[in-house]
C-alpha cells in the first residue's frame, strides 16, 4: 500500500534529477511487485508445496526492502532539499527546480 502511494506521488512530480528519482521509482515498483508475488504465494497455497524456510525468506525480503526503501528515502529527500536552488536556463531566466506544489508532493513521497 505505501509503495503504491510513493509510486503515485513520485510519478506526479516533475523529475528534475532523473537518476535519483528513477531509483526511487525502481524501488517502489519492484517492492510493490515482489510484495504482490509474495502475497499470491501464500494465498494460493504454494508455500506448502515449496520447501523453503518461509520465516527466513520473509525476514530477508523485508530486510532488503527496508535497505532499498531507506536508500530511496535518502535520494528523494536529497531531491526535495534542492527546492530553493534556482535552475538556470540562460542568463536571464531563473526557475526553481521544484515548484511549490511539487515540493509538497515530494515531501509526502519522502515521508
C-alpha positions in Angstrom: 0.0 0.0 0.0 2.7 2.5 1.0 4.8 1.5 -2.0 1.9 2.3 -4.3 1.5 5.7 -2.6 5.2 6.5 -3.1 4.9 5.4 -6.7 2.0 7.7 -7.4 3.5 10.7 -5.5 6.9 10.4 -7.3 5.1 9.9 -10.7 3.0 13.1 -10.0 6.0 15.4 -9.8 8.3 16.8 -12.5 11.6 14.9 -12.4 14.5 17.4 -12.0 17.0 14.7 -11.3 16.1 11.6 -13.4 18.8 9.3 -11.9 17.8 9.9 -8.3 14.1 9.7 -8.8 14.5 6.8 -11.2 16.0 4.7 -8.4 13.1 5.7 -6.1 10.6 4.6 -8.8 12.5 1.4 -9.4 12.5 0.5 -5.6 8.8 1.4 -5.2 7.6 -0.6 -8.3 9.9 -3.6 -7.6 9.0 -3.8 -4.0 5.3 -3.5 -4.9 5.5 -6.3 -7.5 7.5 -8.6 -5.2 5.0 -8.0 -2.4 2.2 -9.0 -4.7 4.1 -12.1 -5.7 4.8 -12.9 -2.1 1.2 -12.5 -1.2 0.0 -14.7 -4.0 2.4 -17.5 -3.0 0.6 -17.6 0.4 -2.9 -17.0 -0.9 -2.8 -19.8 -3.5 -1.1 -22.3 -1.2 2.2 -22.5 -3.0 4.0 -22.0 0.3 3.1 -25.6 1.3 4.5 -27.0 -1.9 7.8 -25.2 -1.9 10.3 -26.4 0.7 11.7 -23.1 1.9 12.1 -21.7 5.4 9.4 -19.0 5.0 10.3 -17.2 8.2 13.9 -16.7 7.0 12.6 -15.7 3.5 10.2 -13.2 5.0 12.9 -11.7 7.2 15.3 -11.4 4.3 12.7 -9.9 2.0 11.6 -7.3 4.5 15.2 -6.6 5.5 16.3 -6.0 1.9 13.1 -3.9 1.2 14.0 -1.8 4.3 17.5 -1.1 3.0 16.3 -0.2 -0.5 13.5 2.0 0.7 15.8 3.8 3.1 18.2 4.5 0.2 15.2 5.7 -1.8 14.1 7.9 1.0 17.6 9.5 1.2 17.6 10.2 -2.6 14.0 11.5 -2.5 14.9 13.7 0.5 18.0 15.0 -1.3 15.9 15.9 -4.4 13.4 17.6 -2.1 16.1 19.6 -0.4 17.1 21.2 -3.7 13.8 23.1 -3.8 15.2 26.5 -3.2 18.1 26.3 -5.7 17.4 28.1 -9.0 17.7 26.3 -12.3 19.4 28.4 -14.9 18.2 28.1 -18.5 20.1 31.1 -19.6 21.5 34.3 -18.1 18.1 36.0 -17.7 15.7 33.1 -16.8 15.7 31.5 -13.4 13.2 28.9 -12.2 13.1 26.8 -9.1 14.0 23.1 -9.5 10.6 22.2 -7.9 7.5 24.3 -7.9 5.8 24.8 -4.5 3.1 22.2 -5.3 5.7 19.7 -6.5 7.8 20.4 -3.4 4.8 19.4 -1.2 4.3 16.2 -3.1 8.0 15.4 -2.9 7.9 15.9 0.9 4.9 13.5 1.1 6.8 10.9 -1.1 9.9 11.3 1.2 7.8 10.6 4.3 
